[in-house]
């Protein structure tokens, strides 16, 4: 498999480790679908997140958006890579809501997903969300 072009390959391995560790800490008593994510800033910093479910289902948060919130809170708003880890049989891409949240900050984001069963896949965010709603859509001037 071809790896995403990154300035430092160790970022991929450290992000994978962070995503897997976050997955282990996920709170998923309703779906039993634990997800960990690690977002790598252009500066090489890594921010992890995990899914946190809630009995009022819409109140939960996905791992990818948790990682994004941690990164923004940490002062990082430009990203090269997102790594997602699950226990699913097949690699799982981010959901639509997460794709939309991520495109605001990194429209060309590389995404690599891993499973604990050895599955691996990669996409670009532009491939997963080919026609995003962006800040340009809010412009009153054409």
N, C-alpha and C positions, 0 to 999 in steps of 0.2 A: 504494500500500500504506500502511495506517495504521501509524505508528510506535508502539512502546510508549510509554506515558506516563512520561517520565523528567523529573527535576528539571532536568537539563542535557543538551540534545540533543548537545552535543559529546562526551558520554560514549559515545554510540552509535558515532560516527565513530571515536573513539580506540580503542574496543573492537574495532571491525571491523578497523582497521589492526593492532592487536596480535594478533588472531586470525589474520589473513592472514600476518603475519610469523612467528608461531609455527608455522603450517602448513608454511612453507618449511623450518623446522628439524626437522620431525618425522623420526623414525627408523622407517621402515616398509618394510624390505627384503623382507618376506614377503608382505604384502597389497598393497603399492604403493598403499595408501589413506592418504594423509597428511591429518591433521586438526589444526587449530589451534583453540583456544578462548580466550576472554577473559571473565572474570567481573568484573562491576562491583559494587563494594561500595556500600552505601547512602551512604557518604561520598564516592563518586565515584572511589575508587581502582580501578585496573585490574590484574588478575592474569592472566597468560597461561600456557597450558600446551599441550603438543603430545603426540600419541600416541608412545609409545616401545614398539616391539615387541621380542620376545625369542624366541629359538629354542625355548625352553620356553614355548609360547604363553600359558599362564595367568599367567606372570610379567610380561607387558606391562601397560601402563597407558594408559587413554584420555586424550585431551586435556582433556576436561571435568573429570575427577577430578584431573589434574595441576594444572589451574588452581585447583581447590578446595583442594588441598593447599598450594599456594603462598599462597593467600589466608589460610587458617587459620594457616599459619606466620608470615604477616605481621600477625597479630592481628585480621583481619577475619572476621566470622562472620555478617554480614547482607548480603544481596545483592538488587539490583533487576533485573539483566540478565545474561544469558549470550549471548555471540555465538559461533557456531561457523562455521568456514570449511573447505571441502573442495574438491577438484578434481572431485567427482562431477558428473554431468549434472544431477541434481535435488538440491535442498536436503535435507540429512540431519539428522534430529533426534538427540538424544543416545540412546545405547543404554539398555536397562533398568537396568543396574547403575549407570550415571551418574545416571539419573533418581532412583533410590533414594538415592544419596549426596547429591544436591542437595536433595532434599525435606527432609532433616534440618535444613537451614539456611534454605531459602527456598521454602516451599510455594507461594507465588504468583509465583514467578520468571517473568519474561518471557524468552522464548528467540527469538533471531533467527538464522537460518542463511543463509549466503551460499555461492555456488560461484564458482569462478574463471571459469565460463562465463556469469555474469550472473544465475544463479538466486537467488531470495530467497524465504524463507518465515518465518513467525513463529507461535509457539504460546505458550501458558502451560504451565508445568510441571503445573499442576492438570489441564489437558486431556490431557496426555501420560501422566500417572500419576494416574488418577481415584480410586484406592483404595489409597493408599500405606500401607506399614508404618511407623508413626511411634513415637516414644518412648512415646506414650500406650498403645500396644499392650503395652508391657512392664509396665504397672501391674498390681499384684496386687489392686487394689481396683476394684470395678465400680460 
